[in-house]
């Protein structure tokens, strides 16, 4: 029976919307274009705004955004006033007051969709929300001083948290309304001023309510700079300042309600369109329909693999700075540094925040804005140990032995470190915002930007809260200096994060813009259908390419698989025992000794992971002989393996092949067959590779320069896949390899983790599982400076070298070959064919059960033929 299989592309989808909601949106857009376009046939064009219209609008936006920054500044001043009165645990509770700004995406579509047409889309929310803010601040005047416990009693942090949580919720809603109104308030030519009003207004409001209030509230500052004769107390109390700000909110709201019409000459909905909608009505059905569309777009965006990867970066990138950000100023005040001195640093730091984006604008406006992000992370990370020693000096300077000069020096050092921390923070913030703007889908850019900003805000909120809570928790376990422990953990964790995520962050920049977008055309284009013709019967089937697994399932399964490894279990047991012993040790000397033992154990483990000493790999191989780590031979050969071939969009394979030819070397390439863009991984794809690269690979296989090995369909941990998914993906890769060479012998599971199921599948398919004992961890771009030196020192007879198809791999190979190494690099097949008889993998006739049809050209013993 003859069977033929061919792929047919379905006819392209017709342009335009494919769903009813998209059709309605397109119709509304066409109607809006017709309204805005000049009338045909001699009619007058749309009226232009008066010359002073935009000036008045910018002034109003500045006032609205400045008022929005006032509660934020007050929430920053409250922890300074509570220092020494409330525990770290209660401080961590208050830090949750700003959470609504991180969650405003949940109700932002509702604010956009539900409104009263007669009032206007934005004033429907802006007026009542600002009235609520003003009334709440004025009403709290009689109680907030008692909650702050200015009389020496216990502060009511719960009530303060509830008050500022409500203020933040209302301000977040006001921010949604003002952001939308700014786009229609300004003329189309000057709508770009909206972002300037946002950043400058919020910064100004924060400075006025933080620096201004602290200066006016502090007795020493008032007596020194603002009074002719000293007096007791500051010029204003917190209750007076909050009440004054509340009246400012109320007066501004009355002006907006009575004196400003929504949509005047704006870039969006004008008064005529608003009046028309008012006549037609805006019922519950219209609001629900718009809500469904807005939430559907946000949900579809969250499911995009690149967005999932970016979210993982944003939610974890600031964990290393939680202790430094949350505890530094509080600890400095406890050690004697005046609160007003710390508050007076804010204007200088604000200047830094304004100047730095201008300095790095050229770098962040290009195609690789996240390069600056990866500069800010190690800069802030390096400040962690410096902050600890700075605080120790602050303690000395304000102690009994400190002098006035010591206090001045301590303040200058504190200011310098604060400025450096501000530089690092702004490098991360500005670059991530530039990246958001570059990848956002312009069809719904506001929702997209709000979504990414919300994720970023969530990633910045949990580290300080956790750090503050952990201070008291560690004290409960008897730790003398919990801040030191937190800084050490944060620094080590941050270094590990940078090693793991830095290449992933760079990989996000290489993802094409189309992969970040949810569009009707992309959603409606069907995948290519597969037509199978069997004895004249034509049957259509689904494509055979298996889909990638969800990262949300892969991560926990990988953790569970790693936890089952005996080595990991032993390491966790040793670390847990040392940590428990250090926490329960009766003396400080014993605690320091156990801490040193813990550090030495972790250093030994990290060293073993990086260097892969022979005794360690031999021990593992003795435990599981079905997994090969090296070829046991004294001949001057070593196996060179290159994973993730070809690397998606950034392959250097052709250059690597040229280097191998030039130096008479060979290699085993572990390919992935169906990989497309995935979060958090450097993706590879054999099927979707350019034709020129496929041709170069086929030519290299044909001439015996390289051989191919199975690395699965996707860059996924093999142990984390379900049984059927694992078989389908690795069989898919096997079929793809057979199109280029007759058969393959070697299999390397994704992430290098194996279990019994992986070994059973490999044995059933005739594969040999191979890892390696010379791995410079080259997927981490930071190691590229030492990779060649690592290879020169670590390559030994019979070792298995692991490299990856990365942009810096050719430079690594050139630097290695430049010193004319005595050991020749070759394929796995040849290296194990030359291995000593009786060693694991050493009997060539047993390797792969005769799967590999290509024998090494200079093999000293007889090898099986193609049959």
WOVEN-V548012 format. One record per residue. N is the residue number from 1. RES is the residue in one letter. PSI is psi in whole degrees, 0 to 359 (NA if undefined). Layout:
N&RES&PSI + N&RES&PSI
//
This chain:
1&X&131 + 2&X&133 + 3&X&129 + 4&X&143 + 5&X&128 + 6&X&158 + 7&X&128 + 8&X&131 + 9&X&131 + 10&X&153 + 11&X&143 + 12&X&148 + 13&X&148 + 14&X&143 + 15&X&157 + 16&X&180 + 17&X&152 + 18&X&356 + 19&X&165 + 20&X&320 + 21&X&322 + 22&X&325 + 23&X&316 + 24&X&318 + 25&X&319 + 26&X&320 + 27&X&318 + 28&X&322 + 29&X&319 + 30&X&320 + 31&X&319 + 32&X&321 + 33&X&322 + 34&X&324 + 35&X&319 + 36&X&333 + 37&X&149 + 38&X&145 + 39&X&145 + 40&X&150 + 41&X&35 + 42&X&1 + 43&X&162 + 44&X&149 + 45&X&171 + 46&X&140 + 47&X&143 + 48&X&152 + 49&X&155 + 50&X&158 + 51&X&326 + 52&X&6 + 53&X&310 + 54&X&328 + 55&X&317 + 56&X&321 + 57&X&318 + 58&X&320 + 59&X&317 + 60&X&317 + 61&X&320 + 62&X&318 + 63&X&315 + 64&X&315 + 65&X&328 + 66&X&316 + 67&X&324 + 68&X&328 + 69&X&347 + 70&X&307 + 71&X&330 + 72&X&316 + 73&X&320 + 74&X&322 + 75&X&336 + 76&X&333 + 77&X&329 + 78&X&315 + 79&X&327 + 80&X&320 + 81&X&333 + 82&X&350 + 83&X&127 + 84&X&344 + 85&X&321 + 86&X&150 + 87&X&167 + 88&X&328 + 89&X&317 + 90&X&326 + 91&X&321 + 92&X&327 + 93&X&317 + 94&X&329 + 95&X&343 + 96&X&354 + 97&X&331 + 98&X&6 + 99&X&324 + 100&X&328 + 101&X&334 + 102&X&346 + 103&X&11 + 104&X&343 + 105&X&334 + 106&X&325 + 107&X&3 + 108&X&314 + 109&X&328 + 110&X&320 + 111&X&325 + 112&X&326 + 113&X&326 + 114&X&121 + 115&X&165 + 116&X&113 + 117&X&325 + 118&X&330 + 119&X&327 + 120&X&150 + 121&X&321 + 122&X&320 + 123&X&337 + 124&X&324 + 125&X&323 + 126&X&314 + 127&X&306 + 128&X&327 + 129&X&315 + 130&X&326 + 131&X&319 + 132&X&319 + 133&X&312 + 134&X&314 + 135&X&320 + 136&X&319 + 137&X&320 + 138&X&320 + 139&X&333 + 140&X&358 + 141&X&322 + 142&X&351 + 143&X&341 + 144&X&327 + 145&X&322 + 146&X&322 + 147&X&327 + 148&X&350 + 149&X&50 + 150&X&344 + 151&X&5 + 152&X&0 + 153&X&186 + 154&X&127 + 155&X&147 + 156&X&80 + 157&X&328 + 158&X&316 + 159&X&319 + 160&X&319 + 161&X&317 + 162&X&318 + 163&X&309 + 164&X&333 + 165&X&316 + 166&X&318 + 167&X&318 + 168&X&322 + 169&X&315 + 170&X&321 + 171&X&325 + 172&X&320 + 173&X&320 + 174&X&323 + 175&X&320 + 176&X&314 + 177&X&316 + 178&X&320 + 179&X&317 + 180&X&321 + 181&X&327 + 182&X&327 + 183&X&335 + 184&X&344 + 185&X&321 + 186&X&154 + 187&X&161 + 188&X&328 + 189&X&339 + 190&X&21 + 191&X&340 + 192&X&344 + 193&X&345 + 194&X&317 + 195&X&326 + 196&X&317 + 197&X&321 + 198&X&305 + 199&X&315 + 200&X&317 + 201&X&311 + 202&X&319 + 203&X&318 + 204&X&316 + 205&X&320 + 206&X&317 + 207&X&318 + 208&X&318 + 209&X&341 + 210&X&296 + 211&X&314 + 212&X&314 + 213&X&315 + 214&X&320 + 215&X&317 + 216&X&337 + 217&X&335 + 218&X&129 + 219&X&316 + 220&X&318 + 221&X&317 + 222&X&317 + 223&X&328 + 224&X&323 + 225&X&334 + 226&X&352 + 227&X&148 + 228&X&324 + 229&X&138 + 230&X&147 + 231&X&169 + 232&X&133 + 233&X&170 + 234&X&181 + 235&X&328 + 236&X&150 + 237&X&169 + 238&X&322 + 239&X&316 + 240&X&318 + 241&X&318 + 242&X&319 + 243&X&319 + 244&X&317 + 245&X&324 + 246&X&317 + 247&X&325 + 248&X&319 + 249&X&315 + 250&X&316 + 251&X&319 + 252&X&321 + 253&X&320 + 254&X&320 + 255&X&316 + 256&X&318 + 257&X&322 + 258&X&331 + 259&X&357 + 260&X&122 + 261&X&140 + 262&X&132 + 263&X&7 + 264&X&114 + 265&X&24 + 266&X&176 + 267&X&349 + 268&X&229 + 269&X&124 + 270&X&181 + 271&X&323 + 272&X&317 + 273&X&322 + 274&X&317 + 275&X&322 + 276&X&317 + 277&X&327 + 278&X&323 + 279&X&318 + 280&X&330 + 281&X&158 + 282&X&85 + 283&X&181 + 284&X&326 + 285&X&318 + 286&X&317 + 287&X&316 + 288&X&322 + 289&X&315 + 290&X&323 + 291&X&316 + 292&X&318 + 293&X&315 + 294&X&313 + 295&X&326 + 296&X&319 + 297&X&317 + 298&X&318 + 299&X&318 + 300&X&325 + 301&X&318 + 302&X&336 + 303&X&350 + 304&X&130 + 305&X&317 + 306&X&324 + 307&X&322 + 308&X&316 + 309&X&317 + 310&X&321 + 311&X&320 + 312&X&322 + 313&X&313 + 314&X&325 + 315&X&343 + 316&X&346 + 317&X&336 + 318&X&7 + 319&X&330 + 320&X&348 + 321&X&7 + 322&X&313 + 323&X&315 + 324&X&319 + 325&X&323 + 326&X&326 + 327&X&339 + 328&X&306 + 329&X&322 + 330&X&317 + 331&X&324 + 332&X&320 + 333&X&319 + 334&X&328 + 335&X&358 + 336&X&356 + 337&X&129 + 338&X&143 + 339&X&321 + 340&X&330 + 341&X&318 + 342&X&318 + 343&X&326 + 344&X&349 + 345&X&339 + 346&X&316 + 347&X&321 + 348&X&323 + 349&X&327 + 350&X&322 + 351&X&319 + 352&X&320 + 353&X&332 + 354&X&322 + 355&X&324 + 356&X&316 + 357&X&327 + 358&X&325 + 359&X&319 + 360&X&14 + 361&X&322 + 362&X&323 + 363&X&320 + 364&X&344 + 365&X&358 + 366&X&201 + 367&X&349 + 368&X&64 + 369&X&333 + 370&X&354 + 371&X&321 + 372&X&327 + 373&X&317 + 374&X&352 + 375&X&322 + 376&X&326 + 377&X&305 + 378&X&332 + 379&X&311 + 380&X&327 + 381&X&321 + 382&X&339 + 383&X&341 + 384&X&306 + 385&X&328 + 386&X&325 + 387&X&320 + 388&X&313 + 389&X&328 + 390&X&314 + 391&X&326 + 392&X&323 + 393&X&323 + 394&X&317 + 395&X&318 + 396&X&316 + 397&X&325 + 398&X&8 + 399&X&195 + 400&X&326 + 401&X&356 + 402&X&149 + 403&X&174 + 404&X&323 + 405&X&323 + 406&X&321 + 407&X&319 + 408&X&316 + 409&X&319 + 410&X&319 + 411&X&320 + 412&X&319 + 413&X&320 + 414&X&318 + 415&X&320 + 416&X&316 + 417&X&324 + 418&X&320 + 419&X&319 + 420&X&320 + 421&X&323 + 422&X&322 + 423&X&312 + 424&X&318 + 425&X&318 + 426&X&328 + 427&X&316 + 428&X&315 + 429&X&311 + 430&X&318 + 431&X&321 + 432&X&324 + 433&X&321 + 434&X&323 + 435&X&321 + 436&X&314 + 437&X&328 + 438&X&324 + 439&X&349 + 440&X&143 + 441&X&118 + 442&X&342 + 443&X&335 + 444&X&58 + 445&X&326 + 446&X&313 + 447&X&321 + 448&X&311 + 449&X&319 + 450&X&321 + 451&X&310 + 452&X&321 + 453&X&323 + 454&X&316 + 455&X&317 + 456&X&320 + 457&X&320 + 458&X&321 + 459&X&337 + 460&X&351 + 461&X&321 + 462&X&327 + 463&X&314 + 464&X&319 + 465&X&316 + 466&X&322 + 467&X&317 + 468&X&318 + 469&X&323 + 470&X&336 + 471&X&308 + 472&X&324 + 473&X&318 + 474&X&325 + 475&X&324 + 476&X&335 + 477&X&4 + 478&X&15 + 479&X&127 + 480&X&316 + 481&X&84 + 482&X&330 + 483&X&321 + 484&X&317 + 485&X&316 + 486&X&316 + 487&X&320 + 488&X&315 + 489&X&316 + 490&X&319 + 491&X&314 + 492&X&316 + 493&X&322 + 494&X&320 + 495&X&318 + 496&X&318 + 497&X&316 + 498&X&320 + 499&X&322 + 500&X&318 + 501&X&341 + 502&X&312 + 503&X&331 + 504&X&322 + 505&X&317 + 506&X&325 + 507&X&328 + 508&X&327 + 509&X&337 + 510&X&352 + 511&X&129 + 512&X&151 + 513&X&328 + 514&X&333 + 515&X&347 + 516&X&357 + 517&X&145 + 518&X&111 + 519&X&157 + 520&X&323 + 521&X&318 + 522&X&322 + 523&X&331 + 524&X&347 + 525&X&119 + 526&X&154 + 527&X&158 + 528&X&135 + 529&X&152 + 530&X&125 + 531&X&122 + 532&X&122 + 533&X&116 + 534&X&104 + 535&X&46 + 536&X&350 + 537&X&121 + 538&X&124 + 539&X&130 + 540&X&133 + 541&X&168 + 542&X&157 + 543&X&149 + 544&X&351 + 545&X&120 + 546&X&145 + 547&X&154 + 548&X&152 + 549&X&155 + 550&X&132 + 551&X&331 + 552&X&336 + 553&X&328 + 554&X&319 + 555&X&306 + 556&X&324 + 557&X&323 + 558&X&319 + 559&X&317 + 560&X&317 + 561&X&319 + 562&X&324 + 563&X&339 + 564&X&345 + 565&X&135 + 566&X&324 + 567&X&319 + 568&X&318 + 569&X&317 + 570&X&319 + 571&X&315 + 572&X&320 + 573&X&317 + 574&X&314 + 575&X&316 + 576&X&319 + 577&X&317 + 578&X&319 + 579&X&315 + 580&X&318 + 581&X&321 + 582&X&322 + 583&X&329 + 584&X&359 + 585&X&139 + 586&X&337 + 587&X&156 + 588&X&323 + 589&X&319 + 590&X&322 + 591&X&317 + 592&X&322 + 593&X&317 + 594&X&324 + 595&X&321 + 596&X&321 + 597&X&320 + 598&X&315 + 599&X&320 + 600&X&321 + 601&X&316 + 602&X&321 + 603&X&321 + 604&X&320 + 605&X&314 + 606&X&321 + 607&X&320 + 608&X&321 + 609&X&322 + 610&X&319 + 611&X&339 + 612&X&65 + 613&X&151 + 614&X&320 + 615&X&326 + 616&X&313 + 617&X&324 + 618&X&324 + 619&X&316 + 620&X&319 + 621&X&327 + 622&X&325 + 623&X&322 + 624&X&88 + 625&X&349 + 626&X&350 + 627&X&120 + 628&X&137 + 629&X&329 + 630&X&161 + 631&X&122 + 632&X&92 + 633&X&153 + 634&X&358 + 635&X&150 + 636&X&60 + 637&X&151 + 638&X&150 + 639&X&128 + 640&X&123 + 641&X&142 + 642&X&120 + 643&X&170 + 644&X&48 + 645&X&130 + 646&X&146 + 647&X&130 + 648&X&118 + 649&X&354 + 650&X&32 + 651&X&140 + 652&X&29 + 653&X&316 + 654&X&320 + 655&X&322 + 656&X&317 + 657&X&322 + 658&X&320 + 659&X&319 + 660&X&317 + 661&X&317 + 662&X&325 + 663&X&11 + 664&X&33 + 665&X&163 + 666&X&169 + 667&X&159 + 668&X&122 + 669&X&122 + 670&X&114 + 671&X&154 + 672&X&134 + 673&X&328 + 674&X&22 + 675&X&132 + 676&X&189 + 677&X&128 + 678&X&154 + 679&X&143 + 680&X&13 + 681&X&154 + 682&X&104 + 683&X&154 + 684&X&158 + 685&X&115 + 686&X&319 + 687&X&323 + 688&X&10 + 689&X&153 + 690&X&153 + 691&X&322 + 692&X&321 + 693&X&321 + 694&X&319 + 695&X&318 + 696&X&321 + 697&X&316 + 698&X&321 + 699&X&320 + 700&X&321 + 701&X&319 + 702&X&323 + 703&X&0 + 704&X&12 + 705&X&324 + 706&X&162 + 707&X&159 + 708&X&143 + 709&X&161 + 710&X&123 + 711&X&14 + 712&X&179 + 713&X&328 + 714&X&160 + 715&X&77 + 716&X&148 + 717&X&120 + 718&X&325 + 719&X&346 + 720&X&355 + 721&X&147 + 722&X&160 + 723&X&306 + 724&X&321 + 725&X&318 + 726&X&312 + 727&X&315 + 728&X&318 + 729&X&321 + 730&X&331 + 731&X&325 + 732&X&317 + 733&X&321 + 734&X&317 + 735&X&322 + 736&X&322 + 737&X&323 + 738&X&344 + 739&X&341 + 740&X&330 + 741&X&161 + 742&X&321 + 743&X&171 + 744&X&152 + 745&X&329 + 746&X&142 + 747&X&129 + 748&X&113 + 749&X&148 + 750&X&136 + 751&X&359 + 752&X&13 + 753&X&136 + 754&X&154 + 755&X&183 + 756&X&324 + 757&X&317 + 758&X&316 + 759&X&322 + 760&X&318 + 761&X&316 + 762&X&318 + 763&X&321 + 764&X&327 + 765&X&359 + 766&X&23 + 767&X&155 + 768&X&129 + 769&X&126 + 770&X&135 + 771&X&249 + 772&X&159 + 773&X&18 + 774&X&87 + 775&X&106 + 776&X&9 + 777&X&46 + 778&X&345 + 779&X&336 + 780&X&112 + 781&X&334 + 782&X&339 + 783&X&356 + 784&X&338 + 785&X&341 + 786&X&2 + 787&X&315 + 788&X&317 + 789&X&321 + 790&X&314 + 791&X&318 + 792&X&328 + 793&X&336 + 794&X&340 + 795&X&121 + 796&X&164 + 797&X&128 + 798&X&356 + 799&X&158 + 800&X&113 + 801&X&135 + 802&X&116 + 803&X&174 + 804&X&156 + 805&X&91 + 806&X&168 + 807&X&336 + 808&X&0 + 809&X&317 + 810&X&320 + 811&X&322 + 812&X&315 + 813&X&319 + 814&X&316 + 815&X&326 + 816&X&314 + 817&X&343 + 818&X&333 + 819&X&15 + 820&X&66 + 821&X&148 + 822&X&342 + 823&X&127 + 824&X&135 + 825&X&133 + 826&X&191 + 827&X&165 + 828&X&320 + 829&X&313 + 830&X&319 + 831&X&317 + 832&X&337 + 833&X&331 + 834&X&0 + 835&X&158 + 836&X&142 + 837&X&141 + 838&X&344 + 839&X&158 + 840&X&124 + 841&X&5 + 842&X&334 + 843&X&105 + 844&X&328 + 845&X&339 + 846&X&350 + 847&X&119 + 848&X&11 + 849&X&29 + 850&X&19 + 851&X&320 + 852&X&125 + 853&X&353 + 854&X&110 + 855&X&151 + 856&X&140 + 857&X&333 + 858&X&30 + 859&X&135 + 860&X&350 + 861&X&167 + 862&X&137 + 863&X&155 + 864&X&148 + 865&X&184 + 866&X&333 + 867&X&NA
//
